[in-house]
Amino acid sequence: MNINEANTIFRKSIIKGFFEPQLVNLDFKKSSVKHPVINDDGLMQSDLLHIFFDVDTGSDYPDGDEWFIVDMLFPHDVKLPDNLKGTDYFTTLSVDDGKTYWHHRELIRYKYGKSKKLDHALEFLESKYKELHELLEPLQKDLT
């Protein structure tokens, strides 16, 4: 088994064994949305923003067992205000039929050397989700 395969298995185990159950405890549920690039199921608290775990990006790095990327998907083909665009907030993601979704990618580091910081990583993930979700709430009326 090479490092890429080992890191992917390890990342999936951490996500399935810790992050997903903890998010479910925080009132997340399985997302009905399919991510255009990530094959695994996502989680959501509302239809505005969905969390998907990217276990492949960076799994070939030697420290790939210490982190993964979370992709927070806003699966609506709408125009976002300029203040919500950019790497700190949302960038475009092309999907089928010429549509554009919006997403935010965040590096989640859950291990520093020999010290596991799973709770800190979960707190950061939850706070980032809440922050981005609040920014999107004014757009909710435009989605119906």
C-alpha positions as CSV (number, residue, x, y, z in Angstrom):
1,M,0.0,0.0,0.0
2,N,1.4,3.4,-1.0
3,I,1.2,6.6,1.1
4,N,-1.7,8.0,-1.0
5,E,-3.8,4.9,-0.3
6,A,-2.9,4.8,3.3
7,N,-3.7,8.5,3.9
8,T,-7.0,8.2,2.0
9,I,-8.1,5.3,4.2
10,F,-6.9,7.1,7.4
11,R,-8.8,10.3,6.4
12,K,-12.0,8.4,5.7
13,S,-11.7,6.6,9.0
14,I,-11.3,9.9,10.9
15,I,-14.2,11.4,9.0
16,K,-16.6,8.4,9.4
17,G,-15.6,7.6,13.0
18,F,-15.4,11.1,14.4
19,F,-16.4,14.1,12.3
20,E,-19.6,12.8,10.8
21,P,-21.1,11.5,14.1
22,Q,-20.1,14.7,15.9
23,L,-21.8,16.8,13.2
24,V,-24.9,14.6,13.4
25,N,-24.9,15.4,17.1
26,L,-24.9,19.1,16.1
27,D,-28.1,18.7,14.1
28,F,-26.5,18.0,10.7
29,K,-28.2,15.4,8.6
30,K,-27.4,13.6,5.3
31,S,-27.5,16.0,2.4
32,S,-29.8,15.3,-0.5
33,V,-27.4,17.2,-2.9
34,K,-24.7,15.4,-4.9
35,H,-21.4,17.2,-5.2
36,P,-20.3,17.7,-8.8
37,V,-16.7,16.5,-8.0
38,I,-16.7,14.6,-4.7
39,N,-18.4,11.2,-4.8
40,D,-19.2,10.7,-1.1
41,D,-22.4,11.9,0.6
42,G,-22.4,15.3,2.4
43,L,-24.1,16.7,5.5
44,M,-26.2,19.8,6.0
45,Q,-28.2,21.7,8.5
46,S,-30.2,23.5,5.8
47,D,-30.5,23.5,2.1
48,L,-28.3,26.6,1.9
49,L,-25.0,25.0,2.7
50,H,-23.7,21.5,2.4
51,I,-20.5,20.0,3.8
52,F,-18.5,17.5,1.8
53,F,-15.1,16.0,2.8
54,D,-12.4,15.9,0.1
55,V,-10.2,13.0,1.2
56,D,-8.2,12.8,-2.1
57,T,-6.6,16.3,-2.4
58,G,-3.2,16.2,-0.7
59,S,-3.3,12.5,0.3
60,D,-0.1,12.0,-1.5
61,Y,1.8,14.3,1.0
62,P,3.8,12.7,3.8
63,D,1.7,14.6,6.4
64,G,-1.5,13.8,4.5
65,D,-2.7,11.8,7.6
66,E,-2.9,15.1,9.6
67,W,-5.5,17.0,7.6
68,F,-8.2,17.0,4.9
69,I,-10.2,19.6,3.0
70,V,-13.8,20.4,3.6
71,D,-15.8,21.7,0.6
72,M,-18.9,23.8,1.7
73,L,-21.2,23.8,-1.3
74,F,-23.9,26.4,-2.0
75,P,-25.8,24.4,-4.6
76,H,-27.8,27.2,-6.2
77,D,-27.2,28.8,-9.6
78,V,-27.6,32.4,-8.5
79,K,-25.6,35.5,-8.7
80,L,-23.8,36.2,-5.4
81,P,-23.1,39.7,-4.2
82,D,-19.5,40.8,-4.7
83,N,-18.8,40.9,-1.0
84,L,-19.4,37.1,-0.8
85,K,-17.0,36.3,-3.7
86,G,-13.3,35.4,-3.3
87,T,-11.1,32.9,-1.5
88,D,-12.2,34.0,1.9
89,Y,-15.8,33.3,1.0
90,F,-17.1,31.6,-2.2
91,T,-15.7,30.8,-5.6
92,T,-17.5,29.3,-8.6
93,L,-17.8,25.6,-9.3
94,S,-19.1,24.7,-12.8
95,V,-21.7,21.9,-13.0
96,D,-23.7,20.3,-15.8
97,D,-26.0,22.2,-18.0
98,G,-23.9,25.4,-17.9
99,K,-24.9,26.0,-14.3
100,T,-22.6,27.5,-11.7
101,Y,-22.7,26.6,-8.0
102,W,-20.6,28.3,-5.3
103,H,-18.3,26.6,-2.8
104,H,-15.8,27.4,-0.1
105,R,-12.8,25.1,0.6
106,E,-11.2,24.9,4.0
107,L,-8.2,23.0,5.2
108,I,-9.0,21.2,8.4
109,R,-6.0,20.1,10.3
110,Y,-6.9,17.6,13.0
111,K,-3.4,16.4,14.1
112,Y,-0.2,18.4,14.9
113,G,2.7,16.1,15.1
114,K,1.9,13.5,17.8
115,S,-1.0,15.6,19.3
116,K,-4.6,15.0,18.0
117,K,-6.8,18.1,18.0
118,L,-10.0,16.6,16.8
119,D,-12.2,18.7,19.1
120,H,-10.5,22.0,18.0
121,A,-10.9,21.0,14.3
122,L,-14.6,20.2,14.9
123,E,-15.1,23.6,16.6
124,F,-13.4,25.4,13.7
125,L,-15.5,23.5,11.1
126,E,-18.7,24.2,12.9
127,S,-17.9,27.9,13.4
128,K,-16.9,28.3,9.7
129,Y,-20.1,26.6,8.6
130,K,-22.2,29.0,10.8
131,E,-20.3,32.0,9.5
132,L,-20.8,31.2,5.9
133,H,-24.4,30.0,6.4
134,E,-25.3,33.4,8.1
135,L,-23.8,35.2,5.1
136,L,-26.1,33.2,2.7
137,E,-29.3,33.6,4.7
138,P,-30.3,36.9,3.0
139,L,-30.3,35.0,-0.3
140,Q,-32.8,32.4,0.9
141,K,-35.8,34.3,-0.4
142,D,-34.3,34.4,-3.9
143,L,-34.1,30.6,-4.0
144,T,-37.8,29.8,-3.9
